[in-house]
Amino acid sequence: MRVLIVGNGGREHALVWKVKQSPLVKEVYCASGNAGIGKIATRVNISPTDIYNLVRFAKEKKIDLTIVGPEQPLSEGITDRFEEEGLKVFGHKKSAAILEASKVFAKNFMKKYSVPTAKFKSFDNEKDAIEFIKSVGAPTVIKADGLAAGKGVVVAKTEEEAFQAVKDMFAGKFGPASKRVVIEEFLEGEEASYICFVKDDKFVPMPTSQDHKRAFDNDEGPNTGGMGAYSPTSLINPEIEKEIQERIILPTLKGMINEGRPMSGFLYAGLMIGPKGINVLEFNVRMGDPETQPIMRRLKSDLVEHILQILEGDIDKVKPQWIEEYAIGVVMASKGYPDSYQKGFEITGIEEAEKDPDVVVFHAGTEEKDGKIITNGGRVLTITATGKDINQAREKVYSAVEKIHFEGAFYRKDIGFREVNRKNKAVSQS
């Protein structure tokens, strides 16, 4: 088989890495990829959103399967176009991708189908939004309606912060994504990620995981696309998982069918688990980044085989196997991320870090120039490691991170801290 992966981040590197291991696969292409992907697959110089040329390439190269990584091409209808040309593609159609592409649609959908979520109101002008904030106070959460690469969310601790966030969004901080905004109640608790393979009203869950959205240690600083993740998380016990499946995943799949928007691909539920129970913060219509990286490290079975079974209408046959160990991923980012940052700095130490057989470095914002790997994005690398428990996985990953260097590099030093605290608490109580 020839497989094409669409995208160029850490998530796509992890997908390429896993797809390469399939005995069904002969060649792997990636559009447009990064320096790390270029070492294990053939890079294709086509933007992930250039759907016309991606279709042309897939037909020319007789691609047997295309897997779409990011949300933007899904929301622009890449799956619809590929299927019209008789090409096999894994990812939601445009009609279903709206679940991520519009926060207003998602919130109204959840309200309609009784999927638990924070109370909210949507606005298309600054004046009304500010008046609403004055009436509800702070803390509150302001979200851009459209796609903003995981950065269009502001958790405002004061009314002044909330006013500024609204002004920034309506002034075009996120372009067309913030023509409308959603203002919702602030929920206390811990975030978790729940990702499934889905097809119509059926789903196959992946292991639980927890992302770290804030830029700095102790969950401080601005929201980012994600600074690290680990899997599994004991925050989601079997009882909570049952509730997630019955009150969130199934009603969502059935509701989307009812709306004439059936789903086929990955479904990601970003959850808040706390005093107000389990609530959906957001839905994504693709794998998470950085959650994909540790989750793919744990997948023992053949990802390509599972995807083909789903596309052939046999999701009941999908029985993924996972290693028992913990996996963790730490993002190394460029100074200034998630705001402006410089590019073009040489990266050293990756080979040294990967001498540990339990460590794999996934590239995101990287390029190759004159035989050197250089920085080319905000999130540059995700360093992953596996271990028998969360402590061992963390020791290995941070030992690897310390071997890698580029100018202005920063990373969180506390990825997985909540899991460590939970484990320590359990031990002290036993």
Residue pairs with C-beta under 8 A, 6 or more apart in sequence:
1 22
1 24
1 25
1 26
1 27
1 64
1 65
1 304
2 25
2 26
2 27
2 28
2 29
2 61
2 62
2 63
2 64
2 65
3 19
3 25
3 27
3 28
3 29
3 63
3 64
3 65
3 66
3 67
3 304
4 28
4 29
4 30
4 31
4 44
4 54
4 57
4 58
4 61
4 63
4 65
4 66
4 67
5 12
5 15
5 16
5 19
5 28
5 29
5 30
5 31
5 33
5 37
5 41
5 66
5 67
5 69
6 12
6 30
6 31
6 48
6 54
6 66
6 67
6 68
6 69
6 70
6 73
6 78
7 15
7 30
7 31
7 48
7 68
7 69
7 70
8 30
8 31
8 32
8 33
8 34
8 37
8 48
8 364
9 34
9 69
9 70
9 289
9 364
9 365
9 377
9 379
10 289
10 290
10 292
10 293
10 329
10 331
10 362
10 363
10 364
10 379
10 381
10 382
11 69
11 70
11 286
11 287
11 288
11 289
11 290
11 292
11 293
12 30
12 33
12 34
12 37
12 69
12 70
13 33
13 34
13 36
13 37
13 293
13 362
13 363
13 364
14 292
14 293
14 295
14 296
14 297
14 362
14 382
15 67
15 69
15 287
15 292
15 296
15 303
16 28
16 30
16 33
16 37
16 40
16 41
17 40
17 296
17 360
17 362
18 296
18 299
18 303
19 25
19 28
19 67
19 303
19 304
20 28
20 40
20 41
21 302
22 302
22 303
22 304
22 305
23 302
24 302
24 304
24 305
24 308
25 304
27 42
28 40
28 41
28 42
29 41
29 42
29 43
29 44
29 57
29 61
29 63
30 37
30 41
30 42
30 43
30 44
31 43
31 44
31 45
31 46
31 47
31 48
31 54
31 57
32 43
32 44
32 45
32 46
32 47
32 48
33 41
33 43
33 44
34 363
34 364
34 365
34 366
34 367
34 376
35 363
35 366
35 367
35 368
35 373
35 374
35 376
36 361
36 362
36 363
36 366
36 373
36 381
37 43
37 363
38 368
44 57
46 53
46 54
46 57
48 54
48 69
48 70
48 72
48 73
49 72
49 73
49 76
51 73
51 76
51 77
51 78
51 81
52 81
54 66
54 73
54 78
54 82
55 81
55 82
55 85
55 87
57 63
58 66
58 82
58 85
58 87
59 85
59 87
63 87
64 88
65 88
65 89
65 90
65 304
65 307
65 308
65 311
66 82
66 87
66 88
66 89
66 90
66 91
67 89
67 90
67 91
67 307
68 74
68 78
68 79
68 89
68 90
68 91
68 265
68 286
69 286
69 287
70 286
71 97
71 100
71 101
71 147
71 284
71 285
71 286
72 147
73 91
74 91
74 92
74 94
74 97
74 100
74 265
74 285
74 286
75 94
75 97
75 98
75 100
75 101
75 147
75 285
76 94
77 93
77 94
78 89
78 91
79 89
79 91
79 92
79 93
79 94
79 265
80 93
80 94
82 88
82 89
83 89
83 93
88 311
90 264
90 265
90 307
90 310
90 311
91 264
91 265
91 266
91 285
91 286
92 99
92 263
92 264
92 265
92 285
92 286
93 261
93 264
95 260
95 261
96 256
96 261
96 262
96 263
96 264
96 265
96 285
97 285
98 105
98 106
98 261
99 105
99 106
99 109
99 252
99 256
99 261
99 263
99 283
99 285
100 106
100 147
100 282
100 283
100 284
100 285
100 286
101 146
101 147
101 285
102 145
102 146
103 122
103 143
103 144
103 145
103 146
103 182
103 282
104 122
104 145
104 180
104 182
106 282
106 283
107 117
107 120
107 122
107 182
107 184
108 122
109 115
109 252
109 255
109 256
109 259
110 116
110 117
110 252
110 280
111 117
112 255
113 251
113 252
113 254
113 255
113 258
114 251
115 247
115 248
115 251
115 252
115 255
115 280
116 247
116 248
116 277
116 278
116 279
116 280
117 184
117 279
117 280
117 281
118 141
118 184
118 185
118 186
118 187
118 272
118 279
118 281
119 184
119 185
120 182
120 183
120 184
120 185
121 132
121 182
121 183
121 184
122 145
122 180
122 181
122 182
122 183
123 129
123 132
123 180
123 181
123 182
123 183
124 179
124 180
125 170
126 166
126 167
126 170
129 142
129 166
129 170
129 181
129 183
130 163
130 166
132 183
133 140
133 159
133 162
133 163
133 166
133 183
134 159
136 183
136 185
137 159
138 156
138 157
138 158
138 159
138 161
138 162
138 186
139 155
139 156
139 157
139 158
139 186
140 156
140 162
140 183
140 184
140 185
140 186
141 153
141 154
141 155
141 156
141 183
141 184
141 185
141 186
142 153
142 154
142 156
142 162
142 165
142 166
142 169
142 181
142 182
142 183
143 152
143 153
143 154
143 181
143 182
143 183
143 184
144 152
144 153
144 169
144 173
144 174
144 177
144 178
144 180
144 181
145 177
145 178
145 179
145 180
145 181
145 182
146 152
146 174
146 176
146 177
146 178
146 179
146 180
147 177
148 174
148 177
148 178
149 225
150 213
150 223
150 224
150 225
150 226
150 289
151 174
151 222
151 223
151 224
151 225
151 338
152 169
152 174
152 177
152 178
153 223
154 161
154 162
154 165
154 222
154 223
155 186
155 223
156 162
156 164
156 165
162 183
166 181
166 183
168 178
169 178
169 181
170 178
170 179
170 181
172 178
187 272
187 274
187 276
187 279
187 281
188 274
188 275
188 276
189 272
189 273
189 274
189 275
189 276
190 210
190 235
190 272
190 273
190 274
190 418
191 210
191 211
191 213
191 270
191 271
191 272
191 273
191 281
192 208
192 209
192 210
192 233
192 235
192 236
192 271
192 273
193 208
193 209
193 210
193 211
193 229
193 268
193 269
193 270
193 271
193 288
193 291
194 205
194 208
194 236
194 241
194 244
194 248
194 249
194 268
194 269
194 271
195 205
195 206
195 209
195 266
195 267
195 268
195 269
195 287
195 288
195 291
195 295
196 203
196 204
196 205
196 206
196 249
196 266
196 267
197 203
197 204
197 206
197 265
197 266
197 306
197 307
197 310
197 315
197 318
198 204
198 249
198 253
198 263
198 264
198 265
198 266
198 267
198 315
199 263
199 264
199 310
199 313
199 315
200 253
200 257
200 262
200 263
200 264
201 250
201 253
201 254
201 257
202 253
202 315
202 316
203 245
203 249
203 250
203 253
203 267
203 315
204 306
204 315
204 318
204 319
204 320
205 241
205 245
205 249
206 295
206 320
207 231
207 232
207 295
207 298
207 322
208 231
208 232
208 233
208 235
208 236
208 241
209 229
209 230
209 231
209 232
209 233
209 288
209 291
209 294
209 295
210 229
210 230
210 231
210 233
210 235
210 416
210 418
210 419
211 226
211 228
211 229
211 270
211 288
211 290
211 291
212 219
212 226
212 227
212 228
212 229
212 412
212 414
212 415
213 219
213 223
213 224
213 226
213 227
214 220
214 221
214 222
214 223
214 224
214 227
215 221
215 222
215 223
215 224
215 227
215 333
215 337
215 338
215 412
216 412
217 412
217 413
217 414
218 414
222 338
222 339
223 338
224 333
224 337
224 338
224 378
224 379
225 289
225 338
225 378
225 379
226 288
226 289
226 290
226 291
226 331
226 379
227 290
227 330
227 331
227 333
227 411
227 412
227 415
228 290
228 328
228 329
228 330
228 331
228 382
228 411
228 412
228 415
228 416
229 288
229 290
229 291
229 293
229 294
229 328
229 329
229 415
230 294
230 326
230 327
230 328
230 329
230 390
230 393
230 415
230 416
230 419
231 291
231 294
231 295
231 298
231 326
231 327
231 328
232 326
233 418
233 419
234 419
234 422
234 423
235 273
235 418
235 419
235 422
236 244
236 273
240 273
240 278
243 278
244 269
244 271
244 278
247 278
248 269
248 271
248 278
248 280
249 267
249 269
252 267
252 269
252 283
253 263
253 267
256 262
256 263
263 285
264 310
264 311
265 285
265 286
266 284
266 285
266 286
266 287
267 283
267 284
267 285
268 283
268 284
268 285
268 286
268 287
268 288
268 291
269 280
269 283
270 280
270 281
270 282
270 283
270 284
270 288
271 278
271 279
271 280
271 281
272 278
272 279
272 280
272 281
287 295
289 364
289 379
290 329
290 331
290 379
290 382
293 329
293 362
293 382
293 384
294 327
294 328
294 329
294 384
295 327
296 303
297 327
297 329
297 360
297 384
297 386
298 322
298 323
298 325
298 327
298 386
299 320
299 321
299 322
300 320
300 321
300 322
300 323
301 319
301 320
301 321
306 318
306 320
309 315
309 317
309 318
310 318
323 386
325 386
325 387
325 388
325 393
326 386
326 387
326 388
326 389
326 390
326 392
326 393
327 384
327 385
327 386
327 393
328 384
328 385
328 386
328 387
328 390
328 393
328 394
328 397
328 415
328 416
329 362
329 382
329 383
329 384
329 397
329 415
330 382
330 383
330 384
330 397
330 398
330 401
330 411
330 412
330 415
331 364
331 379
331 380
331 381
331 382
331 411
331 412
332 379
332 380
332 381
332 382
332 383
332 401
332 404
332 406
332 409
332 410
332 411
333 341
333 378
333 379
333 380
333 409
333 410
333 411
334 341
334 342
334 343
334 345
334 365
334 375
334 377
334 378
334 379
334 380
334 408
334 409
334 410
335 341
335 342
335 407
335 408
335 409
335 410
336 342
336 378
336 408
337 378
337 379
337 410
338 378
341 378
341 408
342 375
342 408
343 365
343 374
343 375
343 376
343 377
344 369
344 374
344 375
344 376
345 374
345 375
345 406
345 407
345 408
346 372
346 373
346 374
346 406
346 407
347 366
347 372
347 373
347 374
347 375
347 380
347 381
347 404
347 405
347 406
348 404
348 405
348 406
349 403
349 404
349 405
350 361
350 373
350 381
350 404
352 403
352 404
353 359
353 361
353 383
353 400
353 401
353 403
353 404
354 360
354 361
354 400
356 385
356 396
356 399
356 400
358 385
358 386
358 387
358 396
359 383
359 384
359 385
359 396
359 397
359 400
360 384
360 385
361 381
361 382
361 383
361 384
361 400
361 404
362 381
362 382
362 383
362 384
363 373
363 380
363 381
364 377
364 379
364 380
364 381
364 382
365 375
365 376
365 377
365 378
365 379
365 380
366 373
366 374
366 375
366 376
366 377
366 380
366 381
367 373
367 374
367 376
368 374
375 406
380 406
380 409
381 404
383 397
383 400
383 401
383 404
384 397
385 393
385 394
385 396
385 397
385 400
386 393
386 396
387 393
387 394
387 395
387 396
389 423
390 416
390 419
390 420
390 423
391 420
391 423
393 416
394 415
394 416
394 420
397 415
398 413
401 411
